C-alpha cells in the first residue's frame, strides 16, 4: 500500500475533531477571538442548540480584506510570535476558524473602524469563496450554520438541542466572569435572552450576575501571593454550598480552565467544613508569569500544566483556609431563607443536612488509611493512646468544663457587644437562643461545642512534635527509586508527625517509628498511600489528615451532648468561644452550628413588613 498526502480539506476536518468537539467549543473559540480583538460588547445568537446557527457579533478591532483571507487559513494568527512561552492572549494557534469552516458553513463579515466598508468571506465544508465587499458596522460578525454537516458521523454523537444550548450558556458564563468589563448578550430561538451588563472593575458584581445575588452576600475575598504567583477571587462561606462542583470557576491569567489540580485544592481547603457530597462555591483567579504555566497541553486549552503544581495547590489551600479563619464563622444568609421556607406549610428544604451523630468514616471528608483494630478505622489502643498523649483538653469532661467556663459572661450582657449576641434561653436542652443587636441567633450546642473541642485538639497536635512508637523490627518496604526519592524529600515533615523513615538501599524505605496515636498501624499501607499522594499532587498531607480525623472523632465524643441543660454563663461562654474560634460556623461534619434571623425576617413572619 502506497503512502499519499491527505487533502487540505481532510486535514482540516481531522484537526476540527480535536478543536471543535461540539457547538459550545465553537462558541468558546469565537468569543475568545472577540475578546482578543478588544471587544467591549459580545452578542451570541443560537438556534437548534448551536447546531443550526451560531452567530457571534462583536465591536472589536475588525479585519480588512487581506487579513480576512489569511484568518481562515490554518496556523495563521496575529497573537503570538515564534515562542509558546509568552502567551498573553486567549487564542494563539490559528486553528479555530479553518477548523469550523471545514465542517460547517462559515461566514465572516468584518470591518475595521477606519475602513469605509466591510469585507466578507464564506467557507462551506472546507471550500473557500473569494473575499467580497459587504455592509456592516465596525467589528466582526461570525456566523456558523449547519455545524458538522460535512462530517455526519460527528453530528450523530452530539447531545440534545437543550443540552448543547446549556453547554453554550456555561461557556458564556465562564467568559463573563473572567471579563467583567465586557457586556455579553446570549439570545436565540432555543433559549430565553441572557444578558450580563458590564460591571467595570467590580468583579464581585459580575459574579453575582452569574452565580446569583446570594453569592455576593456569602462571599469571602481572596488575595494572596507566593513566589510570584498571585491568587485573587472570592469563595463562599462553608455553609453556602451546592450539590455539585458546577459553581466552581477557575481562571489562569484570565483564561477559563477546568483543571483537576485547582478543583482538588478547593476540595482540600474545605475539608472537615463541608458535608460529604456537597461542594463549595468559589471563583479563583491565578496570575503568574506565562513561562510558569503551559496552556498548550490540549487543543481545547481548558487544561493547563503548572511548572510547580505543589506551589499552586499550597497557595490555594492556604489562602482559602486563611480566609475561612478570618471570616468563615459567618452564617450563610441562606440559612434564614431556609428557615423562612420551613414555616410555610408543605414546603420542604431542597437540602436536609445529616442529623447529629457520632463521627463516621463514611461521612468524614478524610479517608483514613487501613489500620488494624477498631471498627471506625482506628484501633482501641490508638484511641486510648491519643487520650493520654494530647493535652488534657482531649478528655471529654475536662474539655467541656474548660471551654464552657474559660470566658464567663453574664446573661444580661448587651447584645450589641457581641456578634452572636447574649444568650436568652435554651430550647429543648439542645438549642441556644441568643439576642443580637438586629435579630436573634439559634445555636446547636452540640455541633458548636464539637467544633471548639476539635480546634483545641488540633492546635495541641500541631504545636509540637507528635510522640511516636518505635517498631521492634523496622519494616522494609520496596518502592521504585523515584518513589523513594519523593518520600525522603518529605521525611522531615513526616518526622514532626511521628513517622520516622529512612532510605534502605536504592529501592526501599525503612519505617522505624509510627505515630503513637495511631496505635497498631499498617505501616506499609500508610507509606504506600503517602507515596501515591506525593506522586499525584506533590504533597504529603494525608498523614496530617488522618491525625485530624482521629482528633475530630475524639471531639465528637467529648462535646456537650444534646439534652444537657446549660447555665446562662455557660451558654454565653460558648458563644464567646465561637466568636474567637476559626471555622466555628460549621461542625466537623460540615453542618451549620448556628442560624441567624434578622429582625426583618421575623417581622415578615408576622406580616409586619
C-alpha positions as CSV (number, residue, x, y, z in Angstrom):
1,X,0.0,0.0,0.0
2,X,1.5,3.3,-1.1
3,X,1.6,6.4,1.2
4,X,-0.2,9.5,-0.1
5,X,-0.6,13.1,1.1
6,X,-4.0,13.9,2.6
7,X,-6.0,16.7,1.1
8,X,-6.1,20.1,2.8
9,X,-9.9,19.7,3.5
10,X,-9.4,16.3,5.1
11,X,-6.5,17.6,7.2
12,X,-8.7,20.4,8.5
13,X,-11.6,18.0,9.2
14,X,-9.3,15.8,11.3
15,X,-8.0,18.8,13.2
16,X,-11.5,20.1,13.7
17,X,-12.3,16.9,15.6
18,X,-9.8,17.9,18.2
19,X,-10.5,21.7,18.4
20,X,-14.3,21.7,17.8
21,X,-16.0,18.9,19.7
22,X,-19.5,20.4,20.0
23,X,-21.2,23.8,19.4
24,X,-20.0,25.0,22.8
25,X,-16.4,24.5,21.6
26,X,-17.0,26.7,18.5
27,X,-18.7,29.3,20.7
28,X,-15.8,29.4,23.1
29,X,-13.3,29.9,20.3
30,X,-15.3,32.7,18.6
31,X,-15.8,34.5,21.9
32,X,-12.1,34.3,22.7
33,X,-11.3,35.8,19.3
34,X,-13.8,38.7,20.0
35,X,-12.2,39.4,23.4
36,X,-8.7,39.2,21.9
37,X,-9.8,41.8,19.4
38,X,-10.6,44.2,22.2
39,X,-14.4,43.9,22.1
40,X,-16.4,45.5,24.9
41,X,-19.7,44.0,23.7
42,X,-20.2,40.5,22.5
43,X,-23.6,39.1,21.3
44,X,-24.1,35.4,20.8
45,X,-27.2,34.1,19.0
46,X,-28.0,30.4,18.6
47,X,-30.6,28.1,17.1
48,X,-31.0,24.4,17.5
49,X,-28.6,24.3,20.4
50,X,-25.9,25.9,18.2
51,X,-26.1,23.1,15.6
52,X,-28.4,25.0,13.2
53,X,-27.0,28.5,13.9
54,X,-24.2,30.1,16.0
55,X,-23.6,33.8,15.5
56,X,-21.1,35.9,17.4
57,X,-21.1,39.6,16.9
58,X,-18.5,42.0,18.5
59,X,-17.4,45.6,18.3
60,X,-13.7,44.7,18.3
61,X,-10.9,46.0,16.1
62,X,-12.2,44.1,13.0
63,X,-10.2,42.9,9.9
64,X,-9.6,44.2,6.4
65,X,-9.9,42.1,3.3
66,X,-6.3,40.9,3.3
67,X,-6.4,39.9,7.0
68,X,-9.8,38.2,6.5
69,X,-8.4,36.0,3.7
70,X,-5.4,35.0,5.9
71,X,-7.6,34.4,9.0
72,X,-9.3,31.3,7.5
73,X,-6.0,29.6,6.7
74,X,-4.6,27.1,9.2
75,X,-1.9,28.3,11.6
76,X,-2.3,32.0,10.7
77,X,-2.6,34.3,13.7
78,X,-1.7,37.8,14.8
79,X,-1.5,36.8,18.5
80,X,1.9,35.3,19.1
81,X,5.4,35.5,17.7
82,X,7.7,32.5,17.4
83,X,7.6,31.4,21.1
84,X,5.0,29.5,23.0
85,X,6.5,30.5,26.4
86,X,4.9,34.0,26.4
87,X,1.2,33.5,25.6
88,X,-0.9,36.5,26.8
89,X,-4.0,36.0,24.6
90,X,-6.8,33.5,24.7
91,X,-6.2,32.3,21.2
92,X,-2.8,31.6,19.7
93,X,-2.9,28.5,17.4
94,X,-4.8,29.9,14.4
95,X,-6.9,26.7,14.1
96,X,-10.4,27.7,15.2
97,X,-11.7,29.4,12.0
98,X,-10.3,26.9,9.4
99,X,-11.5,24.0,11.6
100,X,-15.0,25.4,11.8
101,X,-15.0,26.2,8.1
102,X,-14.1,22.6,7.2
103,X,-17.1,21.1,9.0
104,X,-19.7,23.8,8.7
105,X,-21.0,26.7,6.6
106,X,-19.0,29.7,7.9
107,X,-19.5,33.4,7.0
108,X,-17.2,36.1,8.4
109,X,-18.0,39.8,7.9
110,X,-15.6,42.3,9.4
111,X,-14.8,46.0,9.3
112,X,-12.1,48.0,11.0
113,X,-13.3,51.3,12.5
114,X,-11.3,53.4,10.0
115,X,-12.4,51.3,6.9
116,X,-15.1,52.7,4.6
117,X,-16.7,49.3,4.0
118,X,-16.7,45.8,5.4
119,X,-15.3,42.6,3.8
120,X,-17.0,39.2,3.8
121,X,-15.7,35.7,3.2
122,X,-17.5,32.4,3.1
123,X,-16.4,28.8,3.6
124,X,-18.5,25.7,3.2
125,X,-17.2,22.3,4.0
126,X,-13.6,23.5,3.6
127,X,-14.3,25.3,0.2
128,X,-13.4,29.0,0.4
129,X,-15.1,31.6,-1.7
130,X,-13.3,34.9,-2.7
131,X,-13.5,37.9,-0.4
132,X,-16.1,40.4,-1.4
133,X,-17.3,43.8,-0.1
134,X,-20.1,44.0,2.4
135,X,-22.0,46.4,4.6
136,X,-21.5,46.1,8.4
137,X,-20.8,48.2,11.4
138,X,-17.2,48.3,12.8
139,X,-16.3,44.9,14.4
140,X,-16.8,41.3,13.3
141,X,-19.8,39.0,12.7
142,X,-19.0,35.3,12.6
143,X,-21.9,33.1,11.5
144,X,-21.8,29.3,11.7
145,X,-24.6,27.3,10.1
146,X,-25.2,23.6,9.9
147,X,-22.3,22.6,12.2
148,X,-20.8,19.2,11.3
149,X,-22.9,18.9,8.1
150,X,-19.6,17.9,6.3
151,X,-18.9,15.2,9.0
152,X,-22.3,13.4,9.6
153,X,-20.6,10.9,11.9
154,X,-19.7,13.6,14.4
155,X,-23.2,15.1,14.2
156,X,-24.7,11.8,15.4
157,X,-22.7,12.0,18.7
158,X,-24.0,15.4,19.7
159,X,-26.5,15.6,22.6
160,X,-30.0,17.0,22.5
161,X,-30.5,20.6,21.5
162,X,-31.4,21.5,25.1
163,X,-28.1,20.0,26.4
164,X,-26.0,21.7,23.7
165,X,-27.7,25.0,24.4
166,X,-26.9,24.6,28.1
167,X,-23.3,23.9,27.3
168,X,-23.1,27.2,25.3
169,X,-24.7,29.0,28.2
170,X,-22.0,27.6,30.6
171,X,-19.2,28.8,28.2
172,X,-20.7,32.3,28.2
173,X,-21.0,32.4,32.0
174,X,-17.3,31.5,32.4
175,X,-16.2,34.1,29.9
176,X,-18.5,36.7,31.6
177,X,-16.9,36.0,35.0
178,X,-13.4,36.3,33.5
179,X,-14.1,39.6,31.7
180,X,-16.4,41.9,33.7
181,X,-15.7,44.9,31.5
182,X,-17.3,43.2,28.5
183,X,-21.1,43.1,28.0
184,X,-22.4,39.7,27.0
185,X,-25.8,39.0,25.4
186,X,-26.9,35.5,24.7
187,X,-30.2,35.0,22.7
188,X,-31.8,32.8,20.2
189,X,-34.9,30.8,19.2
190,X,-33.8,27.9,21.5
191,X,-33.5,30.0,24.7
192,X,-34.6,33.0,26.7
193,X,-32.3,36.0,26.4
194,X,-29.5,36.2,28.9
195,X,-27.6,39.5,29.4
196,X,-24.6,40.3,31.6
197,X,-24.1,44.1,31.8
198,X,-20.5,45.3,32.0
199,X,-19.5,46.0,35.7
200,X,-16.1,47.5,35.1
201,X,-13.6,46.6,37.8
202,X,-16.3,45.3,40.1
203,X,-15.7,41.6,39.7
204,X,-18.0,40.6,42.6
205,X,-20.9,42.4,40.9
206,X,-20.3,40.3,37.7
207,X,-20.1,37.1,39.8
208,X,-23.4,38.0,41.4
209,X,-24.9,38.3,38.0
210,X,-23.8,34.8,37.1
211,X,-23.9,32.9,40.4
212,X,-26.9,34.8,41.9
213,X,-27.1,37.7,44.4
214,X,-26.8,35.3,47.3
215,X,-23.2,34.6,46.4
216,X,-22.3,38.3,47.0
217,X,-23.7,38.1,50.5
218,X,-21.8,34.9,51.3
219,X,-18.5,35.5,49.6
220,X,-15.1,36.0,51.2
221,X,-12.4,37.9,49.3
222,X,-9.1,36.2,48.5
223,X,-5.9,38.0,47.8
224,X,-2.6,36.1,48.4
225,X,0.7,35.8,46.7
226,X,3.6,33.4,46.9
227,X,6.8,33.2,44.9
228,X,5.5,35.3,42.1
229,X,2.0,33.6,41.8
230,X,-1.0,35.7,42.9
231,X,-4.4,34.3,43.8
232,X,-7.4,36.6,43.8
233,X,-11.1,36.0,43.7
234,X,-14.0,35.1,46.1
235,X,-15.0,31.9,47.9
236,X,-18.2,31.1,49.7
237,X,-18.6,30.5,53.4
238,X,-18.7,26.8,54.2
239,X,-22.4,26.7,54.9
240,X,-23.1,28.2,51.5
241,X,-22.6,25.1,49.4
242,X,-24.0,23.2,46.4
243,X,-24.7,19.7,45.3
244,X,-22.1,19.6,42.6
245,X,-18.9,21.4,41.5
246,X,-20.5,23.3,38.6
247,X,-20.3,26.5,40.7
248,X,-16.5,26.4,41.0
249,X,-14.8,28.6,38.5
250,X,-11.0,28.8,37.9
251,X,-9.0,31.2,35.7
252,X,-5.3,31.3,34.9
253,X,-4.1,34.6,33.5
254,X,-7.7,35.4,32.5
255,X,-8.2,32.1,30.8
256,X,-11.1,29.9,32.0
257,X,-9.8,26.4,32.8
258,X,-11.1,23.2,34.3
259,X,-8.0,21.9,36.0
260,X,-8.2,19.0,38.4
261,X,-5.3,20.3,40.5
262,X,-7.3,23.5,41.3
263,X,-10.5,21.7,41.9
264,X,-8.7,19.2,44.2
265,X,-7.2,22.2,46.1
266,X,-10.6,23.7,46.7
267,X,-11.9,20.4,48.0
268,X,-8.9,20.1,50.3
269,X,-9.2,23.6,51.6
270,X,-12.8,22.9,52.7
271,X,-12.1,19.5,54.2
272,X,-14.0,19.0,57.5
273,X,-16.1,22.1,56.9
274,X,-18.5,20.9,54.2
275,X,-20.6,17.7,54.3
276,X,-19.6,14.8,52.1
277,X,-21.2,15.2,48.7
278,X,-21.5,19.0,48.9
279,X,-19.3,21.5,47.1
280,X,-18.1,25.0,47.9
281,X,-18.9,27.9,45.6
282,X,-15.7,29.6,44.5
283,X,-14.2,31.8,41.8
284,X,-10.4,31.7,41.8
285,X,-8.1,33.7,39.5
286,X,-4.4,32.8,39.3
287,X,-2.0,35.3,37.9
288,X,1.6,34.2,37.1
289,X,4.4,34.5,34.6
290,X,3.3,32.8,31.3
291,X,6.6,30.9,31.4
292,X,5.4,29.1,34.6
293,X,2.3,27.6,33.0
294,X,1.8,25.6,29.8
295,X,-1.6,26.2,28.2
296,X,-0.8,24.2,25.1
297,X,-1.3,20.8,26.5
298,X,-4.8,20.2,25.0
299,X,-6.4,21.6,21.8
300,X,-9.4,22.9,23.8
301,X,-7.0,24.9,26.0
302,X,-9.1,24.1,29.1
303,X,-6.4,22.1,30.7
304,X,-3.1,23.7,31.9
305,X,0.1,22.4,33.3
306,X,2.0,24.3,36.0
307,X,5.7,24.1,36.4
308,X,5.3,23.9,40.2
309,X,2.0,22.2,41.0
310,X,2.8,21.9,44.7
311,X,3.2,25.7,44.9
312,X,-0.2,26.3,43.3
313,X,-2.0,23.8,45.5
314,X,-0.4,25.1,48.6
315,X,-1.3,28.7,47.7
316,X,-4.9,27.9,47.1
317,X,-5.4,25.7,50.2
318,X,-3.5,28.2,52.4
319,X,-5.3,31.3,51.1
320,X,-8.8,29.7,51.4
321,X,-8.1,28.4,54.9
322,X,-6.8,31.8,56.0
323,X,-9.9,33.5,54.6
324,X,-12.2,31.0,56.4
325,X,-10.3,31.5,59.6
326,X,-10.8,35.3,59.2
327,X,-14.4,35.2,58.3
328,X,-15.5,31.6,57.9
329,X,-17.6,31.6,61.1
330,X,-20.2,33.8,59.4
331,X,-23.5,32.1,59.0
332,X,-24.8,31.7,55.4
333,X,-27.6,34.1,54.6
334,X,-29.4,31.2,53.0
335,X,-29.9,29.7,56.5
336,X,-32.5,32.3,57.4
337,X,-34.2,31.8,54.0
338,X,-34.4,28.1,54.5
339,X,-35.9,28.6,58.0
340,X,-38.5,31.0,56.5
341,X,-39.5,28.5,53.9
342,X,-39.8,25.8,56.6
343,X,-42.6,27.8,58.2
344,X,-44.6,27.6,55.0
345,X,-46.9,24.6,55.0
346,X,-46.0,21.8,52.6
347,X,-42.6,23.3,51.7
348,X,-39.6,21.1,52.3
349,X,-36.0,22.3,52.0
350,X,-34.0,21.2,49.0
351,X,-31.1,20.0,51.1
352,X,-31.5,18.4,54.5
353,X,-28.3,18.1,56.5
354,X,-27.4,14.9,58.2
355,X,-28.7,14.6,61.8
356,X,-26.3,15.0,64.6
357,X,-24.5,11.7,65.2
358,X,-21.1,10.4,66.2
359,X,-18.3,10.9,63.6
360,X,-18.4,8.3,60.9
361,X,-15.7,7.5,58.3
362,X,-18.3,7.4,55.6
363,X,-19.3,11.0,56.2
364,X,-15.8,12.2,57.0
365,X,-14.0,14.3,54.4
366,X,-10.9,12.3,55.5
367,X,-10.5,8.8,54.3
368,X,-8.2,7.0,56.9
369,X,-5.6,4.6,55.8
370,X,-6.0,1.0,56.6
371,X,-5.5,0.5,60.3
372,X,-5.8,-2.8,62.2
373,X,-8.3,-2.8,65.0
374,X,-11.3,-0.6,65.7
375,X,-14.5,-0.5,63.7
376,X,-14.2,3.2,62.7
377,X,-10.7,2.8,61.1
378,X,-8.6,3.2,64.2
379,X,-7.7,0.8,67.0
380,X,-9.0,0.9,70.5
381,X,-5.4,1.1,71.6
382,X,-4.8,4.1,69.3
383,X,-7.8,5.9,70.8
384,X,-6.5,5.3,74.4
385,X,-3.0,6.4,73.5
386,X,-4.4,9.6,71.9
387,X,-6.2,10.5,75.1
388,X,-3.0,10.1,77.1
389,X,-0.8,11.9,74.6
390,X,-2.7,15.0,73.8
391,X,-3.2,17.9,76.3
392,X,-5.9,17.4,79.0
393,X,-8.5,19.1,76.7
394,X,-8.8,15.8,74.9
395,X,-10.6,14.3,77.9
396,X,-14.3,14.7,77.4
397,X,-15.4,16.2,80.7
398,X,-12.3,18.2,81.1
399,X,-12.7,19.7,77.7
400,X,-16.3,20.5,78.4
401,X,-15.5,22.2,81.6
402,X,-12.5,24.2,80.4
403,X,-14.2,25.6,77.2
404,X,-17.5,26.4,78.8
405,X,-16.1,28.4,81.7
406,X,-13.0,29.8,80.1
407,X,-14.6,33.2,79.4
408,X,-17.7,33.6,81.5
409,X,-20.2,36.2,80.6
410,X,-23.4,37.3,82.1
411,X,-26.8,36.6,80.7
412,X,-27.7,40.2,80.8
413,X,-24.8,41.4,78.6
414,X,-25.8,43.9,76.0
415,X,-26.4,42.1,72.6
416,X,-24.7,44.9,70.6
417,X,-21.4,44.0,72.3
418,X,-21.1,40.6,70.6
419,X,-21.6,39.3,67.0
420,X,-23.5,36.3,68.3
421,X,-25.4,38.3,70.9
422,X,-26.3,37.3,74.5
423,X,-27.9,34.1,75.5
424,X,-31.6,34.4,76.4
425,X,-32.9,30.8,76.6
426,X,-32.1,27.2,75.9
427,X,-34.8,25.3,74.0
428,X,-35.2,21.5,74.4
429,X,-31.8,21.3,76.1
430,X,-30.2,21.5,72.7
431,X,-30.6,24.9,71.1
432,X,-29.4,28.2,72.5
433,X,-31.4,31.3,71.6
434,X,-29.3,34.5,71.7
435,X,-30.4,38.1,71.0
436,X,-28.3,40.2,68.8
437,X,-28.5,43.9,68.0
438,X,-30.7,43.4,64.9
439,X,-32.1,39.9,65.3
440,X,-31.6,36.6,67.0
441,X,-29.2,33.6,66.7
442,X,-30.1,29.9,67.2
443,X,-27.1,27.7,68.1
444,X,-26.9,24.0,68.0
445,X,-24.9,23.5,71.3
446,X,-23.5,20.0,70.4
447,X,-22.4,21.0,66.9
448,X,-20.9,24.2,68.1
449,X,-19.0,22.7,71.1
450,X,-17.8,19.8,68.9
451,X,-16.0,22.3,66.7
452,X,-14.5,24.2,69.6
453,X,-13.1,21.0,71.1
454,X,-11.8,19.9,67.7
455,X,-9.9,23.1,67.2
456,X,-8.4,22.9,70.7
457,X,-7.3,19.4,70.0
458,X,-5.8,20.2,66.6
459,X,-4.0,23.2,68.0
460,X,-2.3,21.0,70.6
461,X,-1.5,18.4,67.8
462,X,0.3,20.9,65.6
463,X,2.0,22.8,68.5
464,X,4.8,20.3,68.9
465,X,6.4,17.2,67.5
466,X,4.0,14.3,68.0
467,X,5.1,11.3,70.1
468,X,6.0,8.1,68.1
469,X,6.3,4.5,68.9
470,X,9.4,2.6,67.9
471,X,8.9,-0.5,65.9
472,X,10.7,-3.5,67.4
473,X,11.7,-4.6,63.9
474,X,11.8,-1.9,61.3
475,X,9.5,-2.5,58.4
476,X,11.2,-2.6,55.0
477,X,9.1,-1.6,52.0
478,X,10.1,-1.9,48.4
479,X,9.5,1.1,46.2
480,X,10.6,2.3,42.8
481,X,13.6,4.5,43.2
482,X,11.6,7.6,42.1
483,X,9.0,7.0,44.9
484,X,11.9,6.6,47.4
485,X,13.2,10.0,46.4
486,X,9.8,11.6,46.8
487,X,9.2,10.1,50.2
488,X,12.6,11.1,51.5
489,X,12.0,14.7,50.3
490,X,9.2,14.8,52.9
491,X,11.0,12.9,55.6
492,X,11.4,15.9,57.9
493,X,7.6,16.6,57.6
494,X,6.8,13.0,58.5
495,X,9.1,13.1,61.5
496,X,7.2,16.0,63.0
497,X,4.1,13.9,62.8
498,X,5.7,10.9,64.4
499,X,6.6,8.9,61.3
500,X,10.3,8.1,61.0
501,X,11.5,6.8,57.7
502,X,14.9,6.4,56.1
503,X,16.4,5.1,52.9
504,X,17.2,1.4,52.8
505,X,19.2,1.0,49.6
506,X,18.2,2.5,46.2
507,X,14.8,0.9,46.1
508,X,13.4,0.5,49.6
509,X,12.3,2.6,52.6
510,X,12.7,1.5,56.2
511,X,9.9,2.6,58.7
512,X,11.4,2.8,62.2
513,X,8.7,4.8,64.0
514,X,5.0,5.4,63.6
515,X,2.7,8.0,65.3
516,X,1.7,6.7,68.7
517,X,-1.8,8.0,68.4
518,X,-2.5,5.6,65.5
519,X,-1.9,2.5,67.6
520,X,-1.3,-0.6,65.6
521,X,-1.0,0.8,62.1
522,X,-0.4,-0.9,58.8
523,X,2.9,1.0,58.2
524,X,3.4,-0.4,54.6
525,X,-0.1,0.6,53.6
526,X,0.3,4.1,55.2
527,X,3.6,4.8,53.5
528,X,2.4,3.5,50.1
529,X,-0.6,5.7,50.1
530,X,1.7,8.7,51.1
531,X,3.9,7.8,48.1
532,X,0.9,7.7,45.8
533,X,-0.3,11.1,47.1
534,X,3.1,12.7,46.6
535,X,3.3,11.3,43.1
536,X,-0.1,12.7,42.2
537,X,-0.2,16.0,43.9
538,X,3.4,16.7,45.1
539,X,2.1,17.0,48.7
540,X,2.0,14.7,51.7
541,X,-1.0,15.9,53.7
542,X,-2.6,12.5,54.0
543,X,-0.9,11.7,57.3
544,X,-1.8,15.0,58.9
545,X,-5.4,14.5,57.6
546,X,-5.6,11.1,59.4
547,X,-4.4,12.6,62.7
548,X,-7.0,15.3,62.3
549,X,-9.6,12.6,61.6
550,X,-8.9,11.0,65.0
551,X,-8.9,14.4,66.7
552,X,-12.3,15.0,65.2
553,X,-13.6,11.6,66.4
554,X,-12.5,12.5,70.0
555,X,-14.1,16.0,69.7
556,X,-17.4,14.5,68.7
557,X,-17.4,12.1,71.6
558,X,-16.1,14.7,74.0
559,X,-18.5,17.5,73.3
560,X,-21.6,18.8,75.1
561,X,-24.3,16.3,74.3
562,X,-27.7,17.2,73.1
563,X,-30.1,17.2,76.1
564,X,-27.7,18.7,78.6
565,X,-29.0,21.8,80.4
566,X,-26.6,24.7,80.4
567,X,-26.4,27.6,82.9
568,X,-26.7,31.1,81.4
569,X,-23.0,31.8,82.0
570,X,-22.1,28.5,80.2
571,X,-24.2,29.4,77.2
572,X,-22.6,32.9,76.9
573,X,-19.2,31.4,77.3
574,X,-19.9,29.0,74.4
575,X,-21.0,32.0,72.3
576,X,-17.8,33.9,73.1
577,X,-15.7,30.9,72.3
578,X,-17.4,30.5,68.9
579,X,-16.7,34.2,68.1
580,X,-13.0,33.6,68.8
581,X,-12.6,30.2,67.1
582,X,-11.9,30.0,63.3
583,X,-14.4,27.9,61.4
584,X,-17.0,27.8,64.2
585,X,-19.8,28.4,61.8
586,X,-19.9,24.7,61.0
587,X,-19.2,21.5,62.9
588,X,-16.7,18.8,61.9
589,X,-19.3,17.2,59.7
590,X,-19.9,20.4,57.8
591,X,-23.3,21.2,59.3
592,X,-24.1,24.8,60.3
593,X,-23.6,25.4,64.0
594,X,-26.0,28.4,64.1
595,X,-28.6,30.2,62.1
596,X,-29.1,34.0,62.2
597,X,-32.5,35.6,61.8
598,X,-32.6,39.3,61.2
599,X,-35.4,41.3,62.8
600,X,-36.8,42.0,59.3
601,X,-37.1,38.2,58.7
602,X,-39.0,37.8,62.0
603,X,-41.3,40.7,61.1
604,X,-42.1,39.1,57.8
605,X,-43.3,36.0,59.6
606,X,-45.9,38.2,61.3
607,X,-46.8,40.2,58.2
608,X,-45.4,43.4,59.6
609,X,-43.2,44.3,56.6
